C-alpha cells in the first residue's frame, strides 16, 4: 500500500497554502485564482487565519500576500472589482472575525452573487466544541442554538459550508473552488471557520497542497438549440442584440464585433455589458432599457427577435418589461447559465458560452444582412442620440454645472484605456446614457446590486487588477456625496499601499437619484436633501445646507485634493484637474459642486416604481395618473 505523505499544520495554515496553489486556466491564460487575501482580525480569526498569514509572510512572503482593509464590506467590493478586470478568472479571499466582522461582509456577499462575480469569503464562527459558550459577539437564538451570524450567508452565497471538524477541510475547499471558477454558478463562495477549528492541528496530505488547475468551462452550443436560434434570427426583420456582462467575461467582444459587422444587427448593452462594442461602432446603439438611449429603446420597441447574450434581463435592461413592444417578439437567449437562458419564457434558449456561440453564429448566419431601410434607421437614430449627448456635454457656464457636463469633461480628459467606476445614485443612469466607452474593460458600473459605497473600494480592486496585468491605465471613480459618505475609508488603503486612484466627488448635498425618483412618485424629494433639521416643520426640507467639508475629510486621509469652487469656469477647471491627477503618481480626489436638478437627455426608458393608489397629497395624485400610462404598456414577455 502506498504511504500517503502528510504535513502537520493547523486548519488555517492548510487552507492558506491550499488557496495559494490554485490556478485558473482559460485557454492560453493561466493565473492564480486567489492572488491574495484581505483580512481584518479579531478574536475569531487572529489565532487562525491571522497566524497562518503571518507565518506565510515570514517563511514564504509570496505564498499568500496579505492586504489590509478598513471595512469588511469593502474587502469583498475590492475582490469584485479585481474579478471584473480579470474577467472572473481571479478574485481575492476576505477573512473576517466572529459576529460584527462577519456580518459586515453580508452586503458584499449579496453584491458578488447578484453580479455573478466570484468572491471567496472566510467569516469566522463561534467554537465548534462550544467549550466557551456563549462567546463574545455570539448570536444566541433560544429556539436554535446552532444558528450563528455566518448562517446569514447561506441565501447570499452560491456555495456555503462550515468546517466543523478539521478533516472536513479537504472536501469543502475543493467544492468551494469548483463553484468559484464555474462561469454558470459563480458568486459569493463562503467557508465558515469556527475559531477553535482554525487553530486545530491536522495531518494534511501533500497532494492537497500541490498546484491544482481549474479549467474554465466554455460549453459549445448544442446543435439543436443553435439551429432553432439561427432559424429565428434569419426570419427576423428587425433583430436587436442585448449584450450583457457575459460578453465581457467570456472575452467575446471581438466575436460580437465580427458578427454585427457581417449582419448589420444593432446592439444595445446592459450596464454590465458596457464595453462590448466601442461607442462609435456603427452597430452600437448605446445602453438599453430604463437608463438607455433613444436609439436603443426605439429600435428595441419594434424588435421582432431579441438576441440576449450573457444578460440576466434585469428590470432596468427591459425597462420593467416595457421596452420590447412587438406583440410577437421572440427571445433568443444565449447564456452559460440555463437560469438566465430560459428567462421571459424563451423557447429559444442557447445554454452555452457567449464567445463559442457567437463564433458558431458567424458561420451559420453567413450571408444574412439586415435590409437597407433598417440599416438607415440604425444610423439615423445613432446620429440623433450622438447630437443629444454632444449638447448635454456642452459647458453651460453656470456656477453649478449639471452632472452631464461633468461627465463630458471627465470623458474628454480621460484616455481611451482608462476605467470609469460607479455603482449607485444618479450617476449609473447618466453614465449608461452618456459615457462613450472605448475599451472593453473601460466601463465598470456595478448595477446588479447598485450598492452605495461600492465605488471607492471597487475602484481600488479594479486598479489592483490593472496593476496585476501590468497595465498603467488610470481608474477614475465617480461618486456622489451620498455614496461617498456610505464608505470612503478605503482611501486610507490606497494611501497605505501607494495605489493611485482618481476620485471625482460630485457634491450635490443630498441623494440626487432618489430625489428625482421621489418627485416622480409624488413625494417631492422628502428626506433626500442633506439639510439641518427644522424643528418647526419636523423635516429636513429647509434651505440650511450642512457645514460638512468632504474635501477636508478626504485630505485628512493623506491623498491629494483639488477643490473646484462654484464659478462659471468650473468645467474648464475640472478638465485641468483631471489632467493634473493623471500626471500624478499619487491618489487624487477632485471635489466639484453640481446642480442636481440638471438631468441627462431623456432616453425614453421607464422604471416601474409603484405610486400610492390613495393619497391626500396632490403631488402624489398627479404622479399616480402619470404612472398609469407607462404601466399599461407592460408586457409578460413570454417569447
C-alpha positions in Angstrom: 0.0 0.0 0.0 1.3 3.4 -0.9 2.2 5.6 2.0 0.4 9.0 2.0 2.9 11.7 2.8 1.5 14.4 5.1 2.4 17.7 6.7 1.4 18.6 10.2 -0.4 22.0 10.1 -3.3 23.9 11.5 -6.5 24.0 9.6 -5.9 27.7 8.8 -2.4 27.1 7.7 -3.5 24.3 5.4 -6.3 26.5 3.9 -3.9 29.4 3.2 -1.4 27.2 1.5 -4.1 25.3 -0.5 -5.6 28.6 -1.8 -2.1 29.9 -2.8 -1.7 26.9 -5.1 -4.9 27.1 -7.1 -4.7 28.2 -10.7 -7.4 29.2 -13.2 -6.8 28.2 -16.8 -8.8 29.9 -19.6 -7.5 28.9 -23.0 -3.9 30.2 -23.1 -4.3 32.3 -19.9 -3.2 30.8 -16.6 -3.3 32.8 -13.4 -3.6 32.4 -9.7 -7.2 32.1 -8.7 -6.6 33.7 -5.3 -3.6 36.1 -5.7 -4.0 37.5 -2.2 -6.2 37.8 1.0 -7.8 40.7 2.8 -8.3 40.4 6.5 -9.5 42.3 9.5 -8.6 40.4 12.6 -10.4 39.8 15.8 -10.8 37.1 18.4 -12.4 34.8 15.8 -9.5 34.7 13.3 -6.4 36.3 14.8 -5.1 32.9 16.1 -6.2 31.0 13.0 -6.1 32.8 9.6 -4.2 35.7 11.1 -1.4 33.4 12.4 -1.3 31.5 9.1 -0.9 34.6 7.1 1.8 35.9 9.5 3.7 32.6 9.2 3.4 32.6 5.4 4.6 36.2 5.4 7.8 35.3 7.3 8.6 31.9 5.7 7.4 32.4 2.1 6.2 36.0 1.5 4.9 35.4 -2.0 2.8 32.4 -1.0 -0.3 34.3 0.0 0.1 38.1 0.2 -1.9 39.8 2.9 -3.6 43.2 2.4 -5.3 45.4 4.9 -8.7 46.9 4.5 -10.7 49.3 6.7 -14.1 47.7 6.3 -15.1 44.1 5.8 -17.8 45.0 3.2 -15.1 46.9 1.3 -12.8 43.8 1.2 -15.5 42.0 -0.8 -16.0 45.0 -3.1 -12.3 45.1 -3.8 -12.4 41.4 -4.7 -15.3 42.0 -7.1 -13.6 45.0 -8.7 -10.5 42.9 -9.2 -12.5 40.0 -10.6 -14.3 42.2 -13.2 -10.9 43.4 -14.5 -9.8 39.8 -14.8 -13.0 38.6 -16.5 -13.9 36.4 -13.4 -10.7 34.3 -13.7 -9.3 35.6 -10.3 -10.5 37.2 -7.1 -9.4 37.8 -3.6 -10.2 36.0 -0.4 -11.6 38.0 2.6 -11.2 36.9 6.2 -13.3 38.4 9.0 -13.8 37.8 12.7 -16.8 36.5 14.6 -20.0 38.4 14.9 -20.0 42.0 13.5 -16.9 41.4 11.4 -18.7 38.5 9.6 -22.0 40.4 9.5 -20.3 43.4 7.9 -19.4 41.2 4.9 -23.0 40.3 4.2 -23.6 43.2 1.9 -20.5 42.3 -0.1 -21.7 38.7 -0.4 -25.1 39.9 -1.8 -23.3 42.2 -4.3 -21.0 39.4 -5.5 -23.8 36.9 -6.0 -26.1 39.4 -7.6 -23.4 40.4 -10.1 -22.4 36.8 -10.8 -18.9 37.7 -9.7 -16.5 35.4 -7.8 -15.5 36.3 -4.2 -14.2 34.0 -1.5 -15.4 34.8 1.9 -13.9 33.3 5.1 -16.0 34.5 8.0 -15.0 33.2 11.4 -17.5 31.4 13.6 -18.0 30.5 17.3 -16.4 27.5 18.9 -17.4 24.2 17.2 -16.8 22.5 20.5 -18.8 25.1 22.4 -16.2 24.8 25.2 -16.7 28.5 25.7 -20.4 29.3 25.2 -21.6 31.9 24.6 -18.5 33.7 23.4 -18.2 37.5 22.9 -20.3 38.6 19.8 -22.1 35.2 19.6 -25.6 35.3 18.3 -27.9 33.4 20.6 -31.3 32.2 19.4 -33.0 30.0 22.1 -35.1 28.1 19.5 -32.0 27.0 17.6 -28.6 27.3 19.3 -26.8 26.1 16.2 -27.7 29.2 14.2 -24.9 31.9 14.1 -24.2 35.0 12.2 -22.5 33.0 9.4 -25.7 31.3 8.6 -26.9 34.6 7.2 -24.5 34.0 4.3 -26.5 30.9 3.1 -29.1 32.7 1.0 -26.4 35.2 -0.2 -23.9 32.7 -1.4 -23.6 30.3 -4.3 -21.7 28.0 -2.1 -21.8 27.7 1.7 -20.3 25.3 4.2 -18.9 25.3 7.7 -15.7 23.4 8.7 -17.0 21.8 11.9 -14.1 19.2 12.0 -10.6 19.6 10.7 -10.8 16.7 8.3 -13.8 18.3 6.5 -11.5 21.0 5.1 -10.3 18.9 2.2 -13.7 18.3 0.6 -15.1 21.7 1.5 -12.1 23.6 0.0 -12.3 21.6 -3.3 -16.1 22.1 -3.6 -15.7 25.8 -3.0 -13.1 26.2 -5.7 -15.3 24.4 -8.2 -18.1 26.9 -7.7 -15.7 29.9 -7.6 -14.3 29.0 -11.1 -17.6 27.9 -12.7 -19.0 30.7 -15.0 -22.5 29.4 -14.6 -22.5 29.1 -10.8 -20.0 31.7 -9.5 -20.8 34.3 -6.9 -20.0 34.6 -3.3 -18.4 31.4 -2.0 -18.4 31.2 1.8 -16.5 28.9 4.1 -17.4 29.5 7.7 -14.5 28.8 10.0 -15.1 28.2 13.8 -12.4 29.9 15.7 -11.2 26.8 17.5 -11.1 24.6 14.4 -9.0 27.2 12.6 -6.2 26.6 15.2 -6.5 22.8 15.4 -3.8 20.6 14.1 -4.3 18.1 11.2 -2.1 15.9 9.1 -2.5 17.3 5.6 -1.8 15.1 2.6 0.9 16.8 0.5 -1.3 16.1 -2.6 -3.8 18.6 -1.2 -1.1 21.3 -1.2 0.1 20.7 -4.7 -0.7 23.1 -7.6 -4.1 22.4 -9.0 -5.6 23.8 -12.2 -9.2 24.8 -12.7 -10.1 25.0 -16.4 -12.8 27.4 -17.1 -15.8 25.7 -18.8 -16.6 27.2 -22.2 -19.5 25.0 -23.3 -20.3 25.0 -27.0 -23.9 25.3 -28.1 -26.0 22.2 -28.7 -26.7 21.7 -32.4 -30.4 21.7 -32.0 -30.6 24.8 -29.9 -28.3 26.6 -32.3 -30.3 25.6 -35.4 -33.5 26.9 -33.8 -31.8 30.1 -32.9 -30.4 30.6 -36.3 -33.7 30.0 -38.0 -35.4 32.6 -35.7 -32.7 35.2 -36.4 -32.8 34.5 -40.2 -36.6 35.1 -40.1 -36.3 38.4 -38.3 -37.0 41.7 -40.0 -35.9 43.9 -37.0 -33.5 41.9 -34.9 -31.7 43.6 -31.9 -28.9 42.2 -29.7 -28.8 42.9 -26.0 -25.2 42.4 -24.9 -24.7 41.7 -21.2 -21.8 41.1 -18.9 -21.3 37.6 -20.2 -19.9 39.1 -23.4 -17.1 40.7 -21.4 -16.5 37.8 -19.1 -16.1 35.3 -21.9 -13.9 37.7 -23.9 -16.4 37.7 -26.7 -16.3 41.3 -27.8 -14.2 40.6 -30.9 -16.6 37.8 -32.0 -19.6 40.1 -31.4 -18.0 42.8 -33.5 -17.4 40.5 -36.4 -21.0 39.1 -36.2 -22.6 42.5 -36.3 -20.4 43.9 -39.0 -21.3 40.9 -41.1 -25.0 41.1 -40.4 -25.7 44.7 -39.6 -27.7 43.7 -36.5 -27.7 46.5 -33.9 -26.5 46.1 -30.3 -27.7 47.7 -27.1 -25.9 47.0 -23.8 -26.9 46.4 -20.2 -24.8 48.1 -17.5 -22.6 45.0 -17.2 -22.2 44.8 -21.0 -20.7 48.3 -21.4 -17.6 47.8 -23.5 -18.9 45.0 -25.6 -18.6 47.4 -28.5 -16.8 50.8 -28.7 -19.3 53.7 -28.5 -18.7 54.8 -32.1 -19.2 51.5 -33.8 -22.0 51.8 -36.4 -24.0 48.9 -34.9 -23.8 50.2 -31.3 -26.9 51.8 -30.0 -25.7 52.5 -26.5 -27.3 51.5 -23.3 -30.7 49.8 -23.5 -33.7 50.0 -21.1 -34.7 52.3 -18.3 -31.4 54.2 -18.4 -30.8 53.6 -22.1 -30.6 55.8 -25.2 -33.4 56.7 -27.6 -31.6 54.8 -30.3 -31.5 51.6 -28.4 -35.0 51.9 -26.9 -36.8 52.9 -30.1 -35.3 50.0 -32.1 -36.0 47.6 -29.2 -39.6 48.7 -29.1 -40.0 47.4 -32.7 -37.7 44.4 -32.5 -39.3 41.1 -33.6 -36.3 39.0 -32.4 -34.3 39.9 -29.4 -30.9 38.2 -29.1 -29.8 38.3 -25.5 -26.1 37.4 -25.0 -24.9 37.0 -21.4 -27.6 39.1 -19.9 -29.8 38.4 -16.9 -32.5 40.8 -18.2 -32.9 42.9 -15.1 -35.8 45.3 -14.8 -33.5 48.2 -15.9 -32.5 46.3 -19.0 -36.1 45.6 -20.0 -37.4 49.0 -18.7 -39.6 47.0 -16.4 -40.8 44.9 -19.3 -41.9 47.9 -21.4 -39.1 48.3 -23.9 -39.9 45.3 -26.2 -43.4 46.1 -27.6 -43.7 43.9 -30.7 -46.7 41.6 -29.8 -44.9 38.6 -31.4 -41.4 39.3 -30.1 -39.2 36.2 -29.6 -36.2 35.9 -27.4 -33.0 34.0 -28.4 -31.2 33.9 -25.1 -27.5 32.9 -25.2 -26.2 32.3 -21.7 -23.9 29.9 -19.9 -26.5 29.7 -17.1 -29.7 27.9 -18.0 -31.5 30.0 -15.3 -30.9 33.1 -17.5 -31.2 31.4 -20.9 -34.8 30.5 -20.2 -36.0 33.9 -19.0 -39.1 35.6 -20.4 -40.4 32.1 -21.3 -38.0 31.8 -24.1 -38.5 28.8 -26.4 -35.1 29.6 -28.0 -32.5 29.2 -25.2 -28.9 28.5 -26.1 -27.2 27.3 -23.0 -23.6 27.9 -23.9 -20.6 30.2 -23.6 -21.1 33.6 -25.3 -17.9 33.5 -27.3 -18.3 30.0 -28.5 -21.9 30.7 -29.6 -21.0 33.9 -31.4 -18.2 32.1 -33.3 -20.8 29.5 -34.4 -23.3 32.1 -35.4 -20.8 33.9 -37.6 -20.6 30.8 -39.8 -24.3 29.8 -39.5 -25.6 33.3 -40.4 -23.2 33.7 -43.4 -24.9 35.8 -46.0 -27.5 37.3 -43.6 -27.8 41.1 -43.8 -30.4 43.4 -42.4 -32.3 45.3 -45.2 -31.2 48.8 -46.3 -34.1 50.6 -44.6 -33.3 49.1 -41.2 -29.6 49.9 -41.6 -30.5 53.5 -42.4 -32.8 53.7 -39.4 -29.9 52.5 -37.2 -27.6 55.2 -38.5 -30.3 57.9 -38.2 -31.1 57.0 -34.6 -27.5 56.9 -33.6 -26.8 60.3 -35.2 -29.7 61.8 -33.3 -28.6 60.4 -30.0 -25.0 61.5 -30.5 -26.1 65.0 -31.1 -28.1 64.9 -27.9 -25.0 63.7 -26.0 -22.9 66.5 -27.5 -25.4 69.0 -26.4 -25.5 67.6 -22.9 -21.7 67.7 -22.7 -21.5 71.4 -23.8 -20.5 73.6 -20.9 -23.3 75.9 -19.7 -21.2 78.5 -18.0 -23.2 78.0 -14.8 -21.6 78.3 -11.4 -23.1 74.9 -10.7 -22.6 72.6 -13.7 -25.0 69.8 -14.3 -23.9 66.2 -14.0 -23.9 65.6 -17.8 -21.4 68.5 -18.2 -19.2 66.9 -15.5 -19.3 63.5 -17.2 -18.4 65.1 -20.5 -15.4 66.9 -19.0 -14.1 63.7 -17.4 -14.7 61.8 -20.6 -12.8 64.3 -22.7 -9.8 64.4 -20.3 -9.6 60.6 -19.9 -7.6 58.2 -22.0 -9.3 55.5 -24.1 -8.0 52.7 -21.8 -9.0 54.4 -18.6 -11.6 52.7 -16.4 -14.6 54.6 -15.0 -16.1 53.1 -11.8 -19.5 53.7 -10.4 -22.4 51.9 -8.7 -25.3 53.9 -7.2 -27.2 57.2 -7.3 -28.0 59.2 -10.5 -24.5 58.6 -12.0 -25.1 55.0 -13.2 -28.1 56.1 -15.3 -26.3 59.1 -16.7 -23.2 57.1 -17.5 -25.2 54.4 -19.2 -26.6 57.0 -21.5 -23.6 59.3 -21.9 -20.3 57.6 -21.3 -18.6 56.9 -24.5 -16.8 53.5 -23.8 -13.6 53.0 -25.8 -12.2 49.9 -24.1 -13.8 46.5 -23.3 -12.8 46.9 -19.6 -13.2 50.7 -19.6 -16.8 50.8 -18.2 -17.2 49.4 -14.7 -20.6 50.1 -13.2 -21.9 47.7 -10.5 -25.6 47.8 -11.2 -26.9 44.4 -10.3 -26.9 45.4 -6.6 -26.2 49.1 -7.1 -24.6 49.3 -3.8 -23.9 52.7 -2.3 -20.3 52.7 -1.1 -19.0 50.3 -3.7 -17.3 52.9 -5.8 -14.0 53.6 -4.0 -13.5 50.1 -2.8 -14.5 48.6 -6.2 -12.3 51.1 -7.9 -9.4 50.1 -5.7 -10.0 46.5 -6.7 -10.1 47.4 -10.3 -6.8 49.3 -10.0 -5.3 46.2 -8.3 -6.5 44.2 -11.3 -4.9 46.6 -13.8 -1.6 46.5 -11.9 -1.6 42.7 -11.8 -1.9 42.8 -15.6 1.0 45.2 -15.9 -1.3 48.0 -17.1 -0.8 51.6 -16.0 -4.4 52.6 -17.1 -6.0 55.1 -14.7 -9.1 54.1 -12.7 -11.5 57.1 -12.4 -14.0 56.7 -9.6 -17.0 59.0 -10.0 -19.1 59.2 -6.8 -21.8 61.4 -5.4 -21.7 62.8 -1.9 -24.4 60.3 -0.7 -22.4 57.3 -1.8 -19.1 58.8 -0.6 -20.5 59.1 2.9 -21.5 55.5 2.9 -18.0 54.1 2.5 -14.9 56.2 1.9 -12.4 54.7 4.3 -10.7 52.6 1.6 -9.0 55.9 0.6 -6.7 55.1 3.5 -5.9 51.7 2.0 -5.0 53.4 -1.3 -2.6 55.7 0.6 -1.1 52.9 2.7 -0.2 50.9 -0.4 0.6 53.8 -2.7 -2.2 52.7 -5.1 -3.2 55.5 -7.4 -6.9 56.3 -7.8 -8.6 59.4 -9.3 -11.8 60.1 -7.4 -14.3 62.7 -8.8 -16.6 63.6 -5.9 -19.7 65.3 -7.1 -21.3 67.3 -4.2 -25.0 68.0 -4.6 -25.9 68.0 -0.9 -28.3 65.0 -1.0 -29.5 61.9 -2.8 -29.8 63.1 -6.4 -31.2 59.9 -7.8 -33.7 59.2 -5.1 -34.6 62.8 -5.0 -35.6 62.7 -8.7 -37.4 59.4 -8.2 -39.2 60.9 -5.2 -40.6 63.6 -7.4 -41.9 61.1 -10.0 -43.9 59.2 -7.3 -45.2 62.4 -5.8 -43.1 62.6 -2.6 -41.4 65.9 -3.6 -37.9 64.9 -2.6 -38.9 64.3 1.0 -35.9 63.1 3.1 -33.5 63.3 0.2 -31.8 66.6 0.9 -28.8 67.0 3.3 -30.2 69.8 5.4 -30.3 70.8 9.0 -33.3 69.5 10.9 -36.2 72.0 11.0 -37.8 71.7 14.5 -41.0 73.5 13.4 -41.6 71.6 10.2 -40.2 68.4 11.7 -38.3 67.6 8.5 -35.0 68.2 6.6 -36.5 70.1 3.7 -35.2 73.6 4.5 -32.5 75.7 2.9 -29.8 75.4 5.6 -27.1 73.3 3.9 -24.9 71.3 6.3 -21.5 72.7 7.0 -19.8 69.4 6.0 -16.5 69.6 4.2 -15.9 66.4 2.3 -12.8 67.7 0.6 -11.3 68.3 4.0 -12.3 64.8 5.0 -10.5 63.3 2.0 -7.5 65.5 2.6 -7.3 64.1 6.2 -6.7 60.7 4.8 -3.5 61.8 3.1 -4.5 62.0 -0.5 -4.1 65.0 -2.8 -7.3 67.0 -3.1 -8.3 69.5 -5.8 -11.3 71.7 -4.9 -13.3 73.4 -7.7 -15.4 76.2 -6.4 -18.8 77.1 -7.9 -18.0 79.6 -10.7 -18.6 79.9 -14.5 -15.3 78.2 -15.5 -15.9 75.2 -13.2 -15.9 72.7 -16.1 -12.6 74.1 -17.5 -11.1 73.8 -14.1 -12.4 70.2 -13.8 -10.7 69.3 -17.1 -7.4 70.8 -15.9 -7.8 68.9 -12.6 -8.2 65.6 -14.4 -5.1 66.3 -16.3 -3.2 67.1 -13.1 -4.5 63.9 -11.5 -3.5 61.8 -14.5 0.0 63.2 -14.4 0.5 62.4 -10.7 1.6 59.1 -9.3 -0.5 59.7 -6.2 -4.2 59.3 -5.5 -6.2 62.5 -6.1 -9.7 63.4 -5.1 -11.4 66.2 -7.1 -14.3 67.9 -5.4 -16.8 69.7 -7.5 -20.3 71.1 -6.7 -23.2 70.3 -9.1 -26.8 71.2 -9.7 -28.8 68.1 -9.0 -31.8 69.4 -11.0 -30.0 69.3 -14.3 -30.7 65.9 -15.9 -29.3 63.9 -18.8 -31.3 63.7 -22.0 -34.4 61.5 -21.9 -33.7 58.1 -23.4 -37.4 57.2 -23.5 -37.0 54.4 -20.9 -39.2 53.7 -17.9 -38.7 52.1 -14.5 -41.6 50.6 -12.5 -41.7 52.1 -9.0 -45.3 51.9 -7.8 -47.2 55.1 -6.7 -49.5 55.2 -3.7 -53.0 54.4 -5.0 -54.7 56.6 -2.4 -53.2 59.9 -1.2 -54.2 63.2 0.4 -51.3 64.9 -1.3 -52.0 66.5 -4.6 -48.5 65.7 -6.0 -49.0 62.0 -5.4 -52.4 62.1 -7.0 -50.8 63.6 -10.1 -48.0 61.1 -10.1 -50.5 58.2 -10.0 -52.1 59.5 -13.2 -48.8 59.8 -14.9 -47.8 56.3 -13.7 -50.8 54.6 -15.2 -49.7 55.4 -18.7 -46.4 53.5 -18.9 -47.8 50.9 -16.5 -50.4 50.0 -19.1 -47.6 49.1 -21.7 -46.0 46.4 -19.5 -46.0 43.0 -21.2 -45.5 39.5 -19.8 -42.7 38.9 -22.4 -43.4 35.3 -23.0 -41.3 34.8 -26.1 
